[in-house]
Amino acid sequence: MDLLKTGIIYKNESYKIIGACMEVHKILGNGFLEAVYQEALAIEFSQMNIPFEQEKRLQITYKNRLLKKDYIADFVCYDKIIVELKALSQIQNEHIAQTLNYLKITDFRLGLLINFGTTSLQYKRIVL
């Protein structure tokens, strides 16, 4: 398991994902809508051979019943990492909670919350 070897869960995968985000931010800067960064990041993921699903529907169950409402994660990379994008002046606690909820309903262990809305790219690793 990646955690036992390095102490950081999915270290190599998250390093590549964050690197792709940095490249997008370097080229586009801040000030665009989240959808622009999402589209550019899909291109960057493809160029960097990072496996991903864009706008992945995440189903929610309650007491073993599937709810009609679902979440849509911006990306799921490597079939195990949630990547949630923002284009805001700063990351708020509710964005962290949103990413945590995504992790809870998928049983994934790592979420990357990426904010393109500042002059320097912001990212937060969220581990469940």
The 8 nearest C-alpha neighbors of each residue, nearest first, counted from 0:
[[1, 2, 3, 4, 8, 9, 5, 6],
 [0, 2, 4, 3, 8, 9, 5, 7],
 [3, 1, 8, 6, 7, 5, 0, 4],
 [2, 4, 1, 0, 6, 5, 7, 8],
 [5, 3, 1, 2, 6, 0, 7, 8],
 [4, 6, 7, 2, 3, 1, 10, 8],
 [5, 7, 2, 3, 4, 8, 1, 10],
 [8, 6, 2, 5, 10, 9, 1, 3],
 [7, 9, 2, 10, 1, 6, 109, 5],
 [10, 8, 12, 1, 11, 13, 7, 2],
 [9, 11, 13, 8, 7, 12, 14, 1],
 [12, 10, 14, 13, 9, 15, 8, 16],
 [11, 13, 15, 14, 9, 10, 16, 77],
 [12, 14, 16, 10, 15, 11, 9, 17],
 [13, 15, 11, 17, 12, 16, 10, 18],
 [16, 14, 18, 12, 13, 17, 19, 11],
 [17, 15, 13, 19, 18, 14, 12, 20],
 [16, 18, 20, 14, 19, 15, 13, 21],
 [17, 19, 15, 21, 16, 20, 14, 22],
 [18, 20, 22, 16, 17, 21, 43, 15],
 [21, 19, 17, 23, 18, 22, 24, 16],
 [22, 20, 24, 18, 19, 23, 25, 17],
 [21, 23, 25, 19, 20, 24, 18, 26],
 [24, 22, 20, 26, 21, 25, 27, 40],
 [23, 25, 28, 21, 27, 22, 26, 20],
 [26, 24, 22, 23, 28, 27, 21, 20],
 [25, 27, 23, 24, 28, 22, 21, 29],
 [28, 26, 24, 25, 23, 29, 31, 36],
 [29, 27, 24, 25, 26, 118, 30, 115],
 [28, 30, 116, 117, 115, 118, 31, 27],
 [29, 31, 116, 32, 28, 86, 117, 115],
 [32, 30, 29, 35, 33, 86, 36, 116],
 [33, 31, 34, 35, 86, 30, 36, 116],
 [32, 34, 86, 36, 35, 85, 37, 31],
 [35, 33, 37, 32, 36, 38, 31, 39],
 [36, 34, 38, 37, 33, 32, 39, 31],
 [37, 35, 39, 33, 38, 34, 40, 32],
 [38, 36, 34, 40, 35, 39, 33, 41],
 [37, 39, 41, 35, 40, 36, 34, 42],
 [40, 38, 36, 42, 41, 37, 35, 43],
 [39, 41, 43, 37, 42, 38, 36, 44],
 [42, 40, 44, 38, 43, 39, 45, 37],
 [41, 43, 45, 39, 40, 44, 46, 38],
 [42, 44, 40, 46, 45, 41, 19, 47],
 [45, 43, 49, 41, 47, 46, 42, 40],
 [46, 44, 48, 42, 43, 47, 49, 41],
 [45, 47, 43, 44, 48, 42, 49, 41],
 [46, 48, 44, 45, 49, 43, 19, 15],
 [49, 47, 45, 46, 44, 50, 43, 51],
 [48, 50, 44, 47, 45, 51, 76, 77],
 [51, 49, 77, 76, 48, 44, 52, 45],
 [52, 50, 76, 75, 77, 49, 53, 74],
 [51, 53, 75, 74, 55, 76, 54, 50],
 [52, 54, 74, 55, 73, 51, 75, 41],
 [55, 53, 73, 72, 71, 74, 56, 52],
 [54, 56, 72, 71, 53, 52, 74, 57],
 [57, 55, 71, 70, 54, 58, 72, 69],
 [56, 58, 70, 69, 71, 55, 59, 72],
 [57, 59, 69, 56, 70, 60, 65, 104],
 [60, 58, 66, 69, 65, 104, 57, 61],
 [61, 59, 65, 64, 66, 63, 62, 58],
 [60, 62, 64, 63, 65, 59, 66, 104],
 [63, 61, 64, 60, 65, 66, 59, 104],
 [62, 64, 61, 60, 65, 66, 59, 58],
 [65, 63, 60, 61, 62, 66, 59, 67],
 [64, 66, 60, 59, 61, 67, 63, 58],
 [65, 67, 68, 60, 59, 64, 61, 69],
 [68, 66, 69, 65, 59, 58, 60, 64],
 [69, 67, 66, 70, 59, 58, 65, 57],
 [70, 68, 58, 57, 59, 67, 56, 71],
 [69, 71, 57, 56, 72, 58, 68, 101],
 [70, 72, 56, 55, 54, 57, 73, 69],
 [71, 73, 55, 54, 74, 83, 70, 56],
 [72, 74, 54, 83, 53, 82, 71, 84],
 [75, 73, 53, 82, 72, 52, 54, 81],
 [74, 76, 81, 52, 80, 51, 82, 78],
 [75, 77, 51, 80, 78, 50, 74, 79],
 [76, 78, 50, 79, 51, 80, 75, 49],
 [79, 77, 76, 75, 80, 51, 50, 52],
 [78, 80, 77, 107, 76, 75, 81, 109],
 [81, 79, 76, 109, 75, 110, 77, 82],
 [80, 82, 110, 75, 74, 111, 83, 109],
 [83, 81, 111, 74, 110, 75, 112, 73],
 [82, 84, 112, 73, 113, 111, 72, 81],
 [85, 83, 113, 114, 112, 73, 82, 33],
 [84, 86, 114, 33, 87, 113, 115, 83],
 [85, 87, 116, 115, 33, 114, 32, 84],
 [88, 86, 116, 89, 85, 114, 117, 90],
 [87, 89, 116, 117, 86, 90, 114, 115],
 [90, 88, 87, 91, 117, 116, 114, 121],
 [89, 91, 94, 114, 92, 87, 88, 95],
 [90, 92, 93, 94, 89, 95, 96, 87],
 [91, 93, 95, 94, 96, 90, 97, 89],
 [92, 94, 96, 95, 91, 97, 90, 98],
 [95, 93, 97, 96, 92, 91, 98, 90],
 [94, 96, 92, 98, 93, 97, 99, 91],
 [97, 95, 93, 99, 94, 98, 100, 92],
 [98, 96, 94, 100, 95, 99, 93, 101],
 [97, 99, 101, 95, 100, 96, 110, 94],
 [98, 100, 96, 102, 101, 97, 95, 103],
 [101, 99, 103, 97, 102, 98, 96, 104],
 [102, 100, 98, 99, 104, 103, 105, 97],
 [101, 103, 99, 107, 105, 100, 104, 106],
 [102, 104, 100, 106, 101, 105, 99, 107],
 [103, 105, 101, 102, 106, 59, 100, 58],
 [104, 106, 107, 102, 103, 101, 57, 58],
 [107, 105, 103, 102, 104, 108, 101, 127],
 [108, 106, 102, 105, 79, 109, 80, 103],
 [107, 109, 127, 126, 102, 106, 110, 80],
 [110, 108, 126, 80, 125, 107, 127, 81],
 [109, 111, 81, 125, 80, 82, 124, 98],
 [112, 110, 82, 124, 123, 125, 113, 81],
 [111, 113, 83, 123, 122, 82, 84, 110],
 [112, 114, 122, 84, 121, 85, 111, 83],
 [115, 113, 85, 121, 86, 116, 84, 122],
 [114, 116, 86, 120, 117, 29, 85, 24],
 [117, 115, 86, 87, 29, 88, 114, 30],
 [116, 118, 119, 29, 88, 115, 120, 87],
 [117, 119, 29, 120, 28, 116, 115, 24],
 [120, 118, 117, 121, 115, 24, 29, 28],
 [119, 121, 115, 114, 117, 24, 21, 118],
 [122, 120, 114, 113, 119, 115, 123, 117],
 [123, 121, 113, 112, 114, 120, 111, 124],
 [122, 124, 112, 111, 125, 113, 121, 110],
 [123, 125, 111, 110, 126, 112, 122, 109],
 [126, 124, 110, 109, 111, 123, 127, 99],
 [127, 125, 109, 108, 124, 110, 99, 8],
 [126, 108, 109, 125, 102, 99, 107, 103]]
